[in-house]
Amino acid sequence: MSTILDAPSSPLTRRPSPLWLVLVATALPMFMATLDNLVMTNALPVLHSEFGASVEELQWFMNAYTLAFASTILMAVALGDRFGRRTLFLVGIVVFTLSSALAALATDPGQLIAARAAQGFGAAAIMPLSLTLLAGAVPIARRPLAIGIWGGVAGLGVATGPLIGGAVIEGWAWQAIFWINVPVGVISVALALLALPNSFGARLRADLLGLALSGLGLLGLVYGIVRGNDAGWDSLEVLGSLIAGGILLLAFVLWETRATAPLLPLRLFRDRSFTVANVAGFGFSFGAFGSIFILIQFLQVVQGATPLEAALQTSPWTLAPMVVAPLAGVFAPRVGTRALIVTGLLLLSGALFWLTQLLDAGIEYSAYVAPFIVAGVGMGLVFAPSATAVLARMAPEDHAKASGTNSMLREVGVALGIAVSTAVFTGAGGALTPIDYAMGAQPAVAVGAAVLLASALVAMLLPSGRTATTATPTGVAAPARAAELVH
């Protein structure tokens, strides 16, 4: 598998495009896909009202996207190498754009869930290949600058997603958060054709069986967790789904040990830094995003905030990583990745435990500001050092697979975190009403905080990383992974 450092291998020579044009052509669709992850969170109470969507359906609006993304990102990289990276990049943009239009036209929860899954498939091609194309289209000397800007744009998408979503929903309608993707997608296709060369990598055989086993296995686990409270944890539907999911994932692991071109090279997990960083990263996504799913709705359902007000109220959390993450990347070689990651996870866990004591309709918003800031600082401390820890000891030819594997596991963490948090929420008697919401929100957020605390303990097994070797080659990997954390 080739890496993001590979040069284009197109048989046709073409004049290099200006740096600014390459940046716009790769970063614009990436920003669109990044934005659509968190832009959806503020729409959930509105969709509950307009569609009569249940708590179960609300989480599928999020999980359909994350599961589709997680299960196909590694395949998208492989297909890009085989059939052309720009070709697959364009396919991803087109799929994302068309599915955004279908999401805006949805008239019931089922249609919206299907459209969100299609968006996830498109984003799985956009995110990794945008970075690959950027790295291959700019001179080596300017690559760190270009990818630093690319990572900054991705971070901007994360930070502004709730704000833009809240403003659009309040000023127009929930459908507008999807309609805005259509003109952006059309422009992105034109820019990619104009500015980006097509390049190819190792044309390995696609691991379609691995894709099917992992995708269906994850779907089985998440479906069983989602249906547990309503159908009964001892029901055939739930037990069958959980058991089938577990068997399929076990079969996936066994298959990957013998596949000639595995979707997930298990040999990567022989490296302690890679393994521990991925386990901690999975727990980070599980605890953080499962809790965010619950808290965003608390501000609207219980506190009575509008979508825009809820976005502004959570901005101390969402904007803090924009400042802290770059600083953490700078200091990681000096203090070590382990110290930063463990500290970040402990701060985030402590902030969530703090918030569980504040989930009451009678508490003023000002009481939430301090824990929101602490949570944001904690997230920022995890972002860049995690990227460094994942790739610290990887050979250059394994960077793409290692980074893609990390993205996949984080997405699985997001999906399972939302599913488990919602199961705890409904199991504790929570409902989408001002009176009953806090009853389920407190234990749900506490579970997320506990998972983050456990992740901090796991992260203590990381090598200290306090050497020059922790810096990723040419500065490429860290901004890339910081961006991928949101998907």
C-alpha positions as CSV (number, residue, x, y, z in Angstrom):
1,M,0.0,0.0,0.0
2,S,1.4,3.4,-1.0
3,T,1.5,6.3,1.4
4,I,0.5,9.9,1.3
5,L,4.1,10.7,0.4
6,D,4.0,8.9,-2.9
7,A,4.5,11.1,-6.0
8,P,1.9,11.0,-8.7
9,S,2.5,8.3,-11.3
10,S,0.2,9.5,-14.0
11,P,1.5,8.6,-17.5
12,L,0.6,12.1,-18.6
13,T,2.7,15.1,-17.6
14,R,1.0,18.3,-16.7
15,R,2.0,21.7,-15.4
16,P,1.9,21.8,-11.6
17,S,-1.0,23.8,-10.3
18,P,-0.5,26.8,-8.0
19,L,-0.3,25.9,-4.3
20,W,-3.4,27.9,-3.4
21,L,-5.4,26.1,-6.1
22,V,-4.3,22.7,-4.9
23,L,-5.2,23.6,-1.3
24,V,-8.7,24.8,-2.3
25,A,-9.3,21.7,-4.4
26,T,-8.4,19.3,-1.7
27,A,-9.5,21.2,1.4
28,L,-12.9,22.4,0.3
29,P,-14.5,18.9,-0.1
30,M,-12.7,17.7,3.0
31,F,-14.2,20.7,4.9
32,M,-17.6,19.9,3.6
33,A,-17.4,16.3,4.8
34,T,-15.9,17.3,8.2
35,L,-18.6,19.9,8.7
36,D,-21.4,17.5,8.1
37,N,-20.4,15.3,11.0
38,L,-21.1,17.7,13.9
39,V,-23.4,20.0,11.9
40,M,-26.1,17.3,12.4
41,T,-26.0,17.3,16.2
42,N,-27.9,20.5,16.7
43,A,-30.6,19.3,14.3
44,L,-31.6,16.3,16.4
45,P,-34.2,17.9,18.6
46,V,-35.7,19.6,15.5
47,L,-35.9,16.3,13.7
48,H,-37.5,14.7,16.7
49,S,-40.2,17.4,16.6
50,E,-40.7,17.4,12.8
51,F,-40.4,13.7,12.1
52,G,-41.6,12.4,15.4
53,A,-38.3,10.5,15.4
54,S,-37.6,8.3,18.4
55,V,-34.3,8.3,20.4
56,E,-33.4,5.2,18.5
57,E,-33.8,6.9,15.2
58,L,-32.0,10.0,16.3
59,Q,-28.8,8.0,17.0
60,W,-29.1,6.2,13.6
61,F,-29.0,9.7,12.0
62,M,-25.4,9.8,13.4
63,N,-24.4,6.2,13.4
64,A,-25.4,5.6,9.8
65,Y,-22.8,8.1,8.8
66,T,-20.0,6.9,11.1
67,L,-20.5,3.2,10.4
68,A,-20.5,3.7,6.7
69,F,-17.3,5.8,7.0
70,A,-15.6,3.4,9.4
71,S,-16.3,0.3,7.3
72,T,-15.1,1.6,4.0
73,I,-12.2,4.1,4.6
74,L,-9.5,1.4,4.2
75,M,-11.2,0.1,1.1
76,A,-11.4,3.6,-0.4
77,V,-7.6,4.0,0.0
78,A,-7.0,0.6,-1.7
79,L,-9.4,1.4,-4.6
80,G,-7.8,4.8,-5.0
81,D,-4.4,3.2,-5.4
82,R,-5.9,0.7,-7.9
83,F,-8.2,2.9,-10.1
84,G,-6.7,6.3,-9.5
85,R,-6.8,8.5,-6.4
86,R,-8.4,11.5,-8.1
87,T,-10.9,9.2,-9.7
88,L,-12.1,7.8,-6.4
89,F,-11.9,11.3,-4.8
90,L,-14.3,12.5,-7.5
91,V,-16.6,9.5,-6.9
92,G,-16.6,10.3,-3.2
93,I,-17.5,14.0,-3.8
94,V,-20.3,13.0,-6.2
95,V,-21.7,10.4,-3.8
96,F,-21.6,12.8,-0.9
97,T,-23.2,15.6,-2.9
98,L,-26.1,13.5,-4.3
99,S,-26.7,11.9,-0.9
100,S,-26.8,15.4,0.7
101,A,-29.6,16.3,-1.7
102,L,-31.4,13.1,-0.8
103,A,-31.0,13.9,2.9
104,A,-32.6,17.3,2.3
105,L,-35.5,15.8,0.5
106,A,-36.1,13.1,3.1
107,T,-39.7,13.0,4.4
108,D,-39.3,10.3,7.0
109,P,-36.5,9.0,9.3
110,G,-35.8,5.9,7.2
111,Q,-35.0,8.0,4.1
112,L,-32.7,10.3,6.1
113,I,-30.9,7.4,7.7
114,A,-30.2,5.9,4.2
115,A,-29.0,9.2,2.9
116,R,-26.7,9.7,5.9
117,A,-25.2,6.2,5.2
118,A,-24.5,7.2,1.6
119,Q,-22.9,10.4,2.9
120,G,-20.6,8.3,5.0
121,F,-19.5,6.2,2.0
122,G,-18.7,9.4,0.1
123,A,-16.8,10.9,3.0
124,A,-14.7,7.7,3.3
125,A,-13.2,8.4,-0.1
126,I,-12.9,12.2,0.4
127,M,-11.0,12.3,3.7
128,P,-8.0,10.1,3.1
129,L,-7.6,10.7,-0.6
130,S,-7.8,14.5,-0.2
131,L,-4.6,14.3,1.9
132,T,-3.0,11.9,-0.5
133,L,-3.7,14.1,-3.5
134,L,-2.5,17.2,-1.7
135,A,0.8,15.6,-0.7
136,G,1.4,14.4,-4.3
137,A,0.6,17.7,-5.9
138,V,2.9,20.0,-4.1
139,P,6.7,20.1,-3.9
140,I,8.3,18.2,-1.0
141,A,9.7,21.5,0.4
142,R,6.2,23.0,0.7
143,R,4.4,19.9,1.8
144,P,4.5,20.5,5.6
145,L,3.1,24.0,5.1
146,A,0.4,22.7,2.8
147,I,-0.7,19.9,5.0
148,G,-0.6,22.1,8.1
149,I,-3.1,24.4,6.4
150,W,-5.1,21.4,5.4
151,G,-5.2,20.2,9.0
152,G,-6.2,23.7,10.1
153,V,-9.1,23.7,7.7
154,A,-10.3,20.3,9.0
155,G,-10.1,21.6,12.6
156,L,-12.1,24.7,11.5
157,G,-14.8,22.3,10.2
158,V,-15.0,20.6,13.6
159,A,-15.1,23.8,15.5
160,T,-17.6,25.6,13.4
161,G,-19.8,22.6,12.6
162,P,-22.2,23.2,15.5
163,L,-22.2,27.0,15.0
164,I,-22.9,26.8,11.3
165,G,-25.5,24.1,11.8
166,G,-27.2,26.1,14.6
167,A,-27.3,29.3,12.5
168,V,-28.6,27.6,9.4
169,I,-31.3,25.6,11.2
170,E,-32.5,28.7,13.1
171,G,-32.3,31.0,10.1
172,W,-33.8,28.7,7.5
173,A,-34.6,25.0,8.1
174,W,-32.9,21.7,8.9
175,Q,-32.8,20.8,5.3
176,A,-30.5,23.7,4.5
177,I,-27.6,22.0,6.4
178,F,-27.6,19.5,3.5
179,W,-28.6,21.7,0.6
180,I,-25.5,23.9,1.2
181,N,-23.4,20.8,0.2
182,V,-24.8,20.7,-3.3
183,P,-23.1,23.9,-4.8
184,V,-20.0,23.1,-2.8
185,G,-19.8,19.6,-4.3
186,V,-20.3,20.9,-7.8
187,I,-17.5,23.5,-7.4
188,S,-15.3,20.8,-5.8
189,V,-15.6,18.5,-8.8
190,A,-14.6,21.2,-11.1
191,L,-11.6,22.2,-9.0
192,A,-10.4,18.7,-8.6
193,L,-10.4,18.1,-12.4
194,L,-8.6,21.4,-12.9
195,A,-6.0,21.3,-10.2
196,L,-5.2,17.7,-9.2
197,P,-3.3,15.1,-11.2
198,N,-4.5,11.5,-11.0
199,S,-2.0,9.2,-9.3
200,F,-1.9,5.4,-8.6
201,G,-0.4,3.2,-6.0
202,A,0.1,-0.5,-5.5
203,R,-2.7,-2.2,-7.4
204,L,-3.4,-4.9,-4.8
205,R,-6.4,-7.2,-4.9
206,A,-9.4,-5.7,-3.0
207,D,-10.2,-7.5,0.3
208,L,-14.0,-7.6,-0.4
209,L,-14.6,-10.5,2.0
210,G,-12.8,-8.5,4.8
211,L,-15.0,-5.5,4.0
212,A,-18.2,-7.5,4.2
213,L,-17.3,-9.3,7.4
214,S,-16.2,-6.2,9.2
215,G,-19.1,-4.0,8.0
216,L,-21.8,-6.6,8.8
217,G,-20.2,-7.5,12.1
218,L,-20.1,-3.8,13.3
219,L,-23.6,-3.3,12.1
220,G,-24.8,-6.4,14.1
221,L,-23.2,-5.1,17.3
222,V,-24.5,-1.6,17.0
223,Y,-28.0,-2.8,16.0
224,G,-28.1,-5.1,19.0
225,I,-27.1,-2.4,21.4
226,V,-29.6,0.1,19.9
227,R,-32.5,-2.4,20.1
228,G,-31.6,-3.8,23.6
229,N,-34.0,-1.7,25.7
230,D,-37.0,-1.7,23.4
231,A,-36.8,-5.4,22.3
232,G,-35.3,-6.8,25.5
233,W,-31.7,-7.8,26.0
234,D,-32.7,-11.4,26.2
235,S,-34.8,-11.3,23.0
236,L,-33.9,-13.4,20.0
237,E,-33.6,-10.1,17.9
238,V,-31.0,-8.6,20.3
239,L,-29.1,-11.7,21.3
240,G,-29.0,-12.9,17.7
241,S,-27.7,-9.6,16.5
242,L,-25.0,-9.4,19.1
243,I,-23.9,-13.0,18.7
244,A,-23.9,-12.7,14.9
245,G,-21.9,-9.5,15.0
246,G,-19.3,-11.0,17.3
247,I,-19.0,-14.1,15.2
248,L,-18.6,-12.0,12.0
249,L,-15.9,-9.8,13.6
250,L,-14.0,-12.9,14.9
251,A,-14.2,-14.3,11.3
252,F,-12.9,-11.0,10.0
253,V,-9.9,-11.2,12.3
254,L,-9.2,-14.8,11.3
255,W,-9.5,-14.0,7.6
256,E,-7.2,-11.0,7.9
257,T,-4.4,-13.3,9.2
258,R,-4.5,-15.3,5.9
259,A,-5.6,-12.7,3.3
260,T,-2.9,-11.8,0.7
261,A,-3.8,-8.1,0.8
262,P,-5.6,-7.7,4.1
263,L,-8.0,-4.7,4.7
264,L,-6.5,-4.5,8.2
265,P,-2.9,-5.7,8.5
266,L,-2.8,-7.3,12.0
267,R,1.0,-7.2,12.0
268,L,0.7,-3.4,12.7
269,F,-0.6,-4.3,16.2
270,R,2.8,-5.9,17.1
271,D,4.0,-2.4,17.8
272,R,3.1,-1.3,21.4
273,S,2.8,2.4,20.6
274,F,0.4,1.8,17.7
275,T,-1.7,-0.7,19.7
276,V,-2.0,1.3,22.9
277,A,-2.7,4.6,21.0
278,N,-5.5,2.9,19.1
279,V,-7.1,1.4,22.2
280,A,-6.9,4.7,23.9
281,G,-8.2,6.5,20.8
282,F,-11.2,4.1,20.6
283,G,-12.0,4.9,24.2
284,F,-11.6,8.6,23.6
285,S,-14.1,8.6,20.7
286,F,-16.5,6.3,22.6
287,G,-16.6,8.5,25.7
288,A,-16.3,11.9,24.2
289,F,-18.8,11.7,21.3
290,G,-21.3,9.5,23.1
291,S,-21.4,12.2,25.8
292,I,-21.6,15.0,23.2
293,F,-24.6,13.3,21.6
294,I,-26.4,13.4,25.0
295,L,-25.3,16.9,26.1
296,I,-26.1,18.8,22.9
297,Q,-29.7,17.6,23.2
298,F,-29.8,18.4,26.9
299,L,-29.2,22.1,26.2
300,Q,-32.2,22.3,23.9
301,V,-34.6,19.8,25.4
302,V,-34.1,20.7,29.1
303,Q,-32.5,24.2,29.1
304,G,-34.8,25.4,26.2
305,A,-31.9,26.7,24.0
306,T,-32.4,27.2,20.3
307,P,-30.1,25.3,18.0
308,L,-27.9,28.4,17.5
309,E,-27.9,29.1,21.3
310,A,-26.8,25.6,22.0
311,A,-24.0,25.8,19.5
312,L,-22.8,29.1,21.1
313,Q,-23.0,27.6,24.5
314,T,-20.9,24.6,23.6
315,S,-18.3,26.8,21.7
316,P,-15.9,26.9,24.8
317,W,-15.6,23.2,24.3
318,T,-15.5,23.0,20.5
319,L,-13.2,26.0,20.0
320,A,-10.6,25.2,22.7
321,P,-9.0,22.4,20.7
322,M,-8.3,24.8,17.9
323,V,-5.8,26.6,20.3
324,V,-4.6,23.7,22.4
325,A,-4.0,21.0,19.7
326,P,-1.3,22.9,17.8
327,L,0.4,23.7,21.1
328,A,0.3,20.1,22.1
329,G,1.9,19.1,18.8
330,V,4.7,21.6,19.5
331,F,5.4,20.4,23.0
332,A,5.0,16.6,22.3
333,P,8.7,16.0,21.5
334,R,9.7,17.8,24.7
335,V,7.3,16.4,27.3
336,G,6.3,13.2,25.6
337,T,3.2,12.0,23.9
338,R,2.2,9.8,26.9
339,A,2.1,12.7,29.3
340,L,-0.1,14.8,27.0
341,I,-2.5,12.0,26.1
342,V,-3.0,10.8,29.7
343,T,-3.4,14.4,30.9
344,G,-5.9,15.1,28.1
345,L,-8.0,12.0,28.8
346,L,-8.0,12.7,32.6
347,L,-9.1,16.3,32.0
348,L,-11.9,15.2,29.6
349,S,-13.1,12.5,32.0
350,G,-13.1,14.9,35.0
351,A,-15.0,17.5,33.0
352,L,-17.7,14.9,32.1
353,F,-18.0,13.7,35.7
354,W,-18.3,17.4,36.7
355,L,-21.1,17.9,34.1
356,T,-23.1,15.0,35.5
357,Q,-23.6,17.0,38.6
358,L,-24.9,20.0,36.6
359,L,-27.5,18.3,34.4
360,D,-30.6,20.0,35.9
361,A,-33.0,22.4,34.5
362,G,-32.6,24.8,37.4
363,I,-28.8,25.3,36.9
364,E,-27.7,28.5,35.0
365,Y,-25.6,28.2,31.9
366,S,-22.7,30.0,33.5
367,A,-22.0,26.9,35.6
368,Y,-21.3,24.9,32.5
369,V,-18.6,27.2,31.1
370,A,-15.7,25.9,33.2
371,P,-16.3,22.2,32.6
372,F,-16.8,22.9,28.9
373,I,-13.4,24.6,28.7
374,V,-11.7,21.8,30.6
375,A,-13.3,19.3,28.2
376,G,-12.0,21.3,25.2
377,V,-8.5,21.5,26.6
378,G,-8.5,17.8,27.3
379,M,-9.6,17.0,23.7
380,G,-6.9,19.3,22.3
381,L,-4.2,17.6,24.3
382,V,-5.2,14.2,22.8
383,F,-5.4,15.2,19.1
384,A,-1.9,15.8,17.8
385,P,0.0,13.5,20.3
386,S,-2.3,10.6,19.4
387,A,-1.4,11.1,15.7
388,T,2.3,11.0,16.6
389,A,1.9,7.9,18.8
390,V,0.1,6.0,16.1
391,L,2.8,6.6,13.5
392,A,5.8,6.9,15.7
393,R,7.3,3.5,14.9
394,M,5.6,2.7,11.6
395,A,7.6,2.2,8.5
396,P,6.8,4.9,5.8
397,E,5.1,2.3,3.6
398,D,2.7,1.5,6.4
399,H,1.6,5.1,7.2
400,A,-1.5,5.0,5.0
401,K,-2.7,1.7,6.4
402,A,-1.8,2.7,10.0
403,S,-3.6,6.1,9.7
404,G,-6.6,4.6,8.0
405,T,-6.8,1.9,10.7
406,N,-6.7,4.5,13.4
407,S,-9.5,6.5,11.7
408,M,-11.6,3.3,11.4
409,L,-11.3,2.4,15.0
410,R,-12.1,5.9,16.1
411,E,-15.3,5.9,14.0
412,V,-16.2,2.5,15.5
413,G,-15.7,4.2,18.9
414,V,-18.1,7.0,17.9
415,A,-20.8,4.6,16.7
416,L,-20.6,2.3,19.8
417,G,-20.3,5.3,22.1
418,I,-23.5,6.8,20.8
419,A,-25.3,3.5,20.9
420,V,-24.2,2.6,24.4
421,S,-24.9,6.1,25.7
422,T,-28.4,6.0,24.3
423,A,-29.0,2.5,25.6
424,V,-28.0,3.7,29.1
425,F,-30.1,6.9,28.7
426,T,-33.3,5.0,27.8
427,G,-32.6,2.2,30.2
428,A,-32.4,4.7,33.1
429,G,-35.8,6.1,32.2
430,G,-34.6,9.1,30.1
431,A,-37.0,10.5,27.5
432,L,-37.0,13.5,25.1
433,T,-39.0,15.7,27.6
434,P,-37.7,18.5,29.9
435,I,-38.7,16.5,33.0
436,D,-37.3,13.1,32.1
437,Y,-34.2,13.9,30.1
438,A,-31.8,14.5,33.0
439,M,-32.9,11.2,34.6
440,G,-31.2,9.3,31.7
441,A,-28.5,11.9,30.8
442,Q,-26.7,11.7,34.1
443,P,-25.8,8.0,34.0
444,A,-25.2,8.1,30.2
445,V,-22.6,10.9,30.5
446,A,-21.1,9.1,33.6
447,V,-20.5,6.0,31.5
448,G,-18.7,8.1,28.9
449,A,-16.5,9.7,31.7
450,A,-15.7,6.2,33.1
451,V,-14.6,5.0,29.7
452,L,-12.3,8.0,29.3
453,L,-10.8,7.4,32.7
454,A,-10.1,3.7,31.7
455,S,-8.6,5.0,28.5
456,A,-6.3,7.2,30.4
457,L,-5.1,4.2,32.4
458,V,-4.5,2.3,29.2
459,A,-2.6,5.3,27.7
460,M,-0.1,5.1,30.6
461,L,1.3,2.0,28.8
462,L,2.5,4.2,25.9
463,P,6.2,4.8,25.4
464,S,7.1,8.2,26.7
465,G,7.7,9.5,23.2
466,R,10.1,12.1,24.5
467,T,12.6,11.9,21.7
468,A,13.0,13.4,18.2
469,T,11.7,10.2,16.6
470,T,8.2,11.0,17.8
471,A,7.9,13.7,15.2
472,T,6.2,12.3,12.1
473,P,8.2,12.3,8.9
474,T,8.2,15.6,7.1
475,G,5.4,16.8,9.4
476,V,2.8,15.1,7.3
477,A,1.0,12.6,9.5
478,A,0.1,14.7,12.6
479,P,-2.1,17.3,10.8
480,A,-3.7,14.5,8.9
481,R,-4.7,12.5,11.9
482,A,-5.8,15.6,13.8
483,A,-8.3,16.1,11.0
484,E,-9.4,12.4,10.9
485,L,-10.3,12.4,14.6
486,V,-13.7,13.9,13.9
487,H,-14.9,11.1,11.6
